């Protein structure tokens, strides 16, 4: 399975690591992996419209989850408030 990520600006990117230690430091020791060349990774992601490749990222954010509804003065100005009211 191919796993894609997003850059801080929201663009999709493939991610490669130069060592298992760097991968573990970023994604955890239990992360499955296989060895690929840069060319192979680009060949797999290019047809998906993902031209970016990030090597050895040092930070990842947790997945976005749906949180509780916004309450208070900001909720009244939110475009979502009109849809849910």
DSSP file (Angstrom, degrees, kcal/mol; ACC not computed):
  #  RESIDUE AA STRUCTURE BP1 BP2  ACC     N-H-->O    O-->H-N    N-H-->O    O-->H-N    TCO  KAPPA ALPHA  PHI   PSI    X-CA   Y-CA   Z-CA
    1    1 A X              0   0    0      0, 0.0     2,-0.5     0, 0.0     0, 0.0   0.000 360.0 360.0 360.0 137.7    0.0    0.0    0.0
    2    2 A X        -     0   0    0     42,-0.1     2,-0.5    12,-0.0    12,-0.0  -0.809 360.0-156.7 -94.7 131.2    1.3    3.4   -0.9
    3    3 A X        -     0   0    0     -2,-0.5    12,-0.5    12,-0.1     2,-0.3  -0.944   8.1-166.5-114.1 123.9    0.9    6.1    1.8
    4    4 A X        -     0   0    0     -2,-0.5     2,-0.2    10,-0.1    10,-0.2  -0.745   2.2-162.3-107.1 156.8    0.8    9.8    0.9
    5    5 A X  E     -A   13   0A   0      8,-2.9     8,-2.5    -2,-0.3     2,-0.4  -0.673  16.3-117.2-125.2 178.3    1.1   12.8    3.1
    6    6 A X  E     -A   12   0A   0      6,-0.2     6,-0.2    -2,-0.2     5,-0.1  -0.962  21.2-128.5-121.3 142.3    0.4   16.5    3.0
    7    7 A X    >   -     0   0    0      4,-2.9     3,-2.2    -2,-0.4     6,-0.0  -0.314  41.1 -94.7 -74.5 168.5    2.8   19.3    3.1
    8    8 A X  T 3  S+     0   0    0      1,-0.3    -1,-0.1     2,-0.1    -2,-0.0   0.771 129.9  52.2 -57.2 -23.9    2.2   22.2    5.7
    9    9 A X  T 3  S-     0   0    0      2,-0.1    -1,-0.3     0, 0.0    -2,-0.0   0.418 124.2-104.1 -93.0   1.8    0.5   24.0    2.8
   10   10 A X  S <  S+     0   0    0     -3,-2.2     2,-0.2     1,-0.3    -2,-0.1   0.408  72.2 139.5  97.4  -2.0   -1.8   21.1    2.0
   11   11 A X        -     0   0    0      1,-0.1    -4,-2.9    -5,-0.1    -1,-0.3  -0.499  57.0-111.6 -74.6 144.3   -0.2   19.7   -1.2
   12   12 A X  E     +A    6   0A   0     -6,-0.2    40,-0.5    -2,-0.2     2,-0.3  -0.523  42.9 176.9 -74.5 143.4    0.0   16.0   -1.5
   13   13 A X  E     -A    5   0A   0     -8,-2.5    -8,-2.9    -2,-0.2     2,-0.2  -0.998  30.4-127.8-146.7 145.9    3.5   14.5   -1.3
   14   14 A X  E     -b   53   0B   0     38,-2.4    40,-3.0    -2,-0.3     2,-0.4  -0.622  30.7-144.0 -81.7 154.5    5.2   11.1   -1.2
   15   15 A X  E     -b   54   0B   0    -12,-0.5     2,-0.3    -2,-0.2    40,-0.2  -0.985  17.9-178.1-127.7 133.8    7.6   10.6    1.7
   16   16 A X  E     -b   55   0B   0     38,-2.6    40,-3.0    -2,-0.4     2,-0.4  -0.942  11.2-152.1-127.1 151.5   10.9    8.8    1.7
   17   17 A X        -     0   0    0     -2,-0.3     3,-0.1    38,-0.2    38,-0.0  -0.946  13.3-146.2-123.6 145.0   13.3    8.1    4.5
   18   18 A X  S    S+     0   0    0     -2,-0.4     2,-0.3     1,-0.2    -1,-0.1   0.531  84.7  16.0 -88.4  -6.1   17.0    7.5    4.1
   19   19 A X  S  > S-     0   0    0      1,-0.1     4,-1.9     0, 0.0     3,-0.2  -0.981  72.8-116.9-159.0 153.9   17.2    5.0    7.0
   20   20 A X  H  > S+     0   0    0     -2,-0.3     4,-2.6     1,-0.2     5,-0.2   0.843 115.1  58.9 -59.8 -32.6   14.9    2.8    9.1
   21   21 A X  H  > S+     0   0    0      2,-0.2     4,-2.2     1,-0.2    -1,-0.2   0.905 105.5  47.3 -64.2 -41.0   15.9    4.9   12.2
   22   22 A X  H  > S+     0   0    0     -3,-0.2     4,-1.3     2,-0.2    -1,-0.2   0.892 112.1  50.2 -67.9 -38.8   14.7    8.1   10.6
   23   23 A X  H  X S+     0   0    0     -4,-1.9     4,-3.3     1,-0.2     5,-0.5   0.945 112.0  47.8 -62.1 -47.7   11.4    6.5    9.6
   24   24 A X  H  X S+     0   0    0     -4,-2.6     4,-1.7     1,-0.2    -2,-0.2   0.868 107.6  55.8 -61.7 -38.1   10.9    5.1   13.2
   25   25 A X  H  < S+     0   0    0     -4,-2.2    -1,-0.2    -5,-0.2    -2,-0.2   0.823 119.5  31.8 -65.2 -30.0   11.7    8.5   14.7
   26   26 A X  H  < S+     0   0    0     -4,-1.3    -2,-0.2    -3,-0.5    -1,-0.2   0.871 135.5  20.7 -94.5 -43.4    9.0   10.2   12.7
   27   27 A X  H  < S-     0   0    0     -4,-3.3    -3,-0.2     1,-0.2    -2,-0.2   0.472 112.0 -98.2-110.2  -4.5    6.3    7.5   12.2
   28   28 A X    ><  -     0   0    0     -4,-1.7     3,-1.4    -5,-0.5    -1,-0.2  -0.029  33.0 -84.4 101.2 153.7    7.0    5.1   15.0
   29   29 A X  T 3  S+     0   0    0      1,-0.3    -1,-0.1    -5,-0.1    -5,-0.1   0.722 121.6  59.6 -67.7 -22.9    8.8    1.8   15.3
   30   30 A X  T 3  S+     0   0    0     -3,-0.1     2,-0.3    -6,-0.1    -1,-0.3   0.448  74.6 122.2 -87.6   0.8    5.8   -0.3   14.2
   31   31 A X    <   -     0   0    0     -3,-1.4     2,-0.1     1,-0.1    -3,-0.1  -0.471  61.4-131.5 -68.1 125.5    5.5    1.4   10.8
   32   32 A X        +     0   0    0     -2,-0.3     2,-0.3     2,-0.0    -1,-0.1  -0.449  35.4 169.6 -72.1 150.0    5.8   -1.1    8.0
   33   33 A X        -     0   0    0     -2,-0.1     2,-0.3     2,-0.0   -13,-0.0  -0.991  24.3-158.7-157.3 159.6    8.2   -0.2    5.2
   34   34 A X        -     0   0    0     -2,-0.3     2,-0.5     2,-0.0    -2,-0.0  -0.955  34.4-104.1-135.5 157.6   10.0   -1.5    2.1
   35   35 A X        +     0   0    0     -2,-0.3     2,-0.3     0, 0.0    -2,-0.0  -0.711  46.4 167.6 -84.9 127.7   13.1   -0.3    0.4
   36   36 A X        -     0   0    0     -2,-0.5     2,-0.2     4,-0.0    -2,-0.0  -0.974  32.7-120.9-135.6 150.5   12.4    1.7   -2.8
   37   37 A X     >  -     0   0    0     -2,-0.3     4,-2.2     1,-0.1     5,-0.2  -0.490  32.2-111.7 -80.2 161.8   14.6    3.9   -5.1
   38   38 A X  H  > S+     0   0    0      1,-0.2     4,-2.7     2,-0.2     5,-0.2   0.913 119.7  54.3 -58.8 -42.2   13.6    7.5   -5.6
   39   39 A X  H  > S+     0   0    0      1,-0.2     4,-2.2     2,-0.2    -1,-0.2   0.895 108.0  48.6 -61.1 -40.7   12.8    6.6   -9.2
   40   40 A X  H  > S+     0   0    0      2,-0.2     4,-1.6     1,-0.2    -1,-0.2   0.910 111.9  48.8 -66.5 -42.0   10.4    3.8   -8.2
   41   41 A X  H  X S+     0   0    0     -4,-2.2     4,-1.9     1,-0.2     5,-0.2   0.920 113.0  47.3 -64.1 -43.6    8.6    6.0   -5.7
   42   42 A X  H  X S+     0   0    0     -4,-2.7     4,-2.6     1,-0.2    -1,-0.2   0.877 108.9  54.8 -65.5 -36.7    8.2    8.8   -8.2
   43   43 A X  H  X S+     0   0    0     -4,-2.2     4,-0.6    -5,-0.2    -1,-0.2   0.836 111.1  46.1 -64.9 -32.2    7.0    6.2  -10.8
   44   44 A X  H  < S+     0   0    0     -4,-1.6    -2,-0.2    -5,-0.1    -1,-0.2   0.844 120.2  36.9 -78.5 -34.5    4.3    5.1   -8.4
   45   45 A X  H ><>S+     0   0    0     -4,-1.9     5,-2.0    -5,-0.1     3,-0.9   0.736 100.1  74.5 -93.8 -23.9    3.1    8.5   -7.3
   46   46 A X  H ><5S+     0   0    0     -4,-2.6     3,-2.2     1,-0.3    -3,-0.1   0.927  94.6  50.9 -55.1 -50.5    3.4   10.4  -10.7
   47   47 A X  T 3<5S+     0   0    0     -4,-0.6    -1,-0.3     1,-0.3    -2,-0.1   0.706 105.4  59.3 -63.3 -17.4    0.3    8.8  -12.2
   48   48 A X  T < 5S-     0   0    0     -3,-0.9    -1,-0.3    -4,-0.2    -2,-0.2   0.428 121.7-107.3 -87.8   0.6   -1.7    9.7   -9.1
   49   49 A X  T < 5S+     0   0    0     -3,-2.2     2,-0.6    -4,-0.2    -3,-0.2   0.774  81.4 128.0  79.8  27.0   -0.9   13.4   -9.7
   50   50 A X      < +     0   0    0     -5,-2.0    -1,-0.2     1,-0.1    -2,-0.1  -0.826  20.1 161.3-118.2  90.4    1.6   13.6   -6.8
   51   51 A X        +     0   0    0     -2,-0.6     2,-0.2   -39,-0.1    -1,-0.1   0.656  47.0  95.0 -84.2 -14.5    4.9   15.1   -8.2
   52   52 A X        -     0   0    0    -40,-0.5   -38,-2.4    -7,-0.1     2,-0.4  -0.509  50.5-170.8 -82.9 145.2    6.3   16.1   -4.8
   53   53 A X  E     -b   14   0B   0    -40,-0.2     2,-0.5    -2,-0.2   -38,-0.2  -0.980   4.6-163.0-134.2 121.3    8.7   14.0   -2.8
   54   54 A X  E     -b   15   0B   0    -40,-3.0   -38,-2.6    -2,-0.4     2,-0.5  -0.908  10.0-154.8-104.5 128.1    9.6   14.9    0.8
   55   55 A X  E     -b   16   0B   0     -2,-0.5   -38,-0.2   -40,-0.2   -40,-0.0  -0.900  66.2 -12.3-109.6 130.6   12.8   13.1    2.2
   56   56 A X  S    S-     0   0    0    -40,-3.0    -1,-0.2    -2,-0.5   -39,-0.1   0.903  73.5-164.9  52.0  55.5   13.3   12.6    5.9
   57   57 A X        -     0   0    0    -41,-0.3    -1,-0.1    -3,-0.3     3,-0.1  -0.424   8.6-157.6 -64.4 146.3   10.6   14.8    7.3
   58   58 A X        +     0   0    0      1,-0.2     2,-0.4    -2,-0.1    -1,-0.1   0.465  69.3  46.4-106.3  -2.6   11.2   15.4   11.0
   59   59 A X        +     0   0    0      2,-0.0     2,-0.4   -32,-0.0    -1,-0.2  -0.999  54.1 177.4-142.3 137.1    7.6   16.3   12.1
   60   60 A X        -     0   0    0     -2,-0.4     2,-0.3   -34,-0.1     0, 0.0  -0.992  20.4-139.5-133.1 145.7    4.2   14.8   11.4
   61   61 A X        -     0   0    0     -2,-0.4     3,-0.1     1,-0.1    -2,-0.0  -0.709  31.4 -98.1 -98.5 152.9    0.9   16.0   12.8
   62   62 A X        -     0   0    0     -2,-0.3    -1,-0.1     1,-0.1     3,-0.1  -0.274  53.5 -83.4 -64.4 158.0   -1.8   13.6   14.0
   63   63 A X        -     0   0    0      1,-0.1     2,-0.3     0, 0.0    -1,-0.1  -0.277  50.5-101.9 -60.6 146.8   -4.6   12.9   11.6
   64   64 A X        -     0   0    0     -3,-0.1     2,-0.3     1,-0.0    -1,-0.1  -0.538  44.4-171.6 -71.7 133.7   -7.4   15.4   11.6
   65   65 A X        -     0   0    0     -2,-0.3     2,-0.5    -3,-0.1    -3,-0.0  -0.883  30.4-100.5-123.8 158.1  -10.5   14.3   13.5
   66   66 A X        -     0   0    0     -2,-0.3     2,-0.1     1,-0.0     3,-0.1  -0.658  44.7-163.8 -77.9 126.6  -13.9   15.7   13.8
   67   67 A X        -     0   0    0     -2,-0.5     3,-0.1     1,-0.2    -1,-0.0  -0.364  30.4 -67.5-101.5-177.0  -14.2   17.6   17.1
   68   68 A X        -     0   0    0      1,-0.1    -1,-0.2    -2,-0.1     3,-0.1  -0.265  65.5 -83.6 -67.7 159.6  -17.2   18.9   19.0
   69   69 A X        -     0   0    0      1,-0.1     2,-0.3    -3,-0.1    -1,-0.1  -0.297  48.3-106.2 -63.2 147.4  -19.4   21.6   17.6
   70   70 A X        -     0   0    0     -3,-0.1     2,-0.3     5,-0.1    -1,-0.1  -0.585  40.2-170.0 -76.5 134.3  -18.2   25.2   18.2
   71   71 A X        +     0   0    0     -2,-0.3     3,-0.3    -3,-0.1     2,-0.2  -0.872  39.2  38.3-121.5 157.5  -20.2   27.1   20.8
   72   72 A X  S >> S-     0   0    0     -2,-0.3     4,-0.9     1,-0.2     3,-0.8  -0.536 107.2 -30.6 103.5-168.2  -20.2   30.7   21.7
   73   73 A X  H 3> S+     0   0    0      1,-0.3     4,-0.8     2,-0.2     3,-0.4   0.819 131.4  56.0 -60.2 -34.3  -19.9   34.0   19.8
   74   74 A X  H >> S+     0   0    0     -3,-0.3     4,-0.8     1,-0.2     3,-0.6   0.840  99.3  61.1 -68.2 -30.7  -17.7   32.5   17.0
   75   75 A X  H <4 S+     0   0    0     -3,-0.8     3,-0.4     1,-0.2     6,-0.3   0.847  98.1  57.8 -63.7 -33.7  -20.3   29.8   16.2
   76   76 A X  H 3< S+     0   0    0     -4,-0.9    -1,-0.2    -3,-0.4    -2,-0.2   0.805 110.2  43.1 -68.4 -28.6  -22.9   32.5   15.4
   77   77 A X  H << S+     0   0    0     -4,-0.8    -1,-0.2    -3,-0.6    -2,-0.2   0.557  91.4 108.2 -91.8  -8.8  -20.6   33.9   12.6
   78   78 A X  S >X S-     0   0    0     -4,-0.8     3,-0.9    -3,-0.4     4,-0.8  -0.447  71.1-136.2 -71.1 137.6  -19.6   30.5   11.3
   79   79 A X  H 3> S+     0   0    0      1,-0.2     4,-0.9     2,-0.2     3,-0.2   0.778 107.2  61.0 -61.6 -24.2  -21.0   29.5    7.9
   80   80 A X  H 3> S+     0   0    0      1,-0.2     4,-2.2     2,-0.2    -1,-0.2   0.818  92.3  65.2 -71.2 -28.9  -21.6   26.1    9.5
   81   81 A X  H <> S+     0   0    0     -3,-0.9     4,-1.4    -6,-0.3    -1,-0.2   0.883  99.4  51.8 -61.0 -38.3  -23.9   27.7   12.0
   82   82 A X  H  < S+     0   0    0     -4,-0.8    -1,-0.2     1,-0.2    -2,-0.2   0.862 111.9  46.6 -66.9 -35.1  -26.4   28.6    9.3
   83   83 A X  H  < S+     0   0    0     -4,-0.9    -2,-0.2     1,-0.2    -1,-0.2   0.838 117.7  40.4 -76.2 -32.7  -26.4   25.1    7.9
   84   84 A X  H  <        0   0    0     -4,-2.2    -2,-0.2     1,-0.2    -1,-0.2   0.610 360.0 360.0 -94.0 -11.2  -26.8   23.3   11.2
   85   85 A X     <        0   0    0     -4,-1.4    -1,-0.2    -5,-0.2    -2,-0.1   0.480 360.0 360.0 -79.6 360.0  -29.3   25.7   12.8
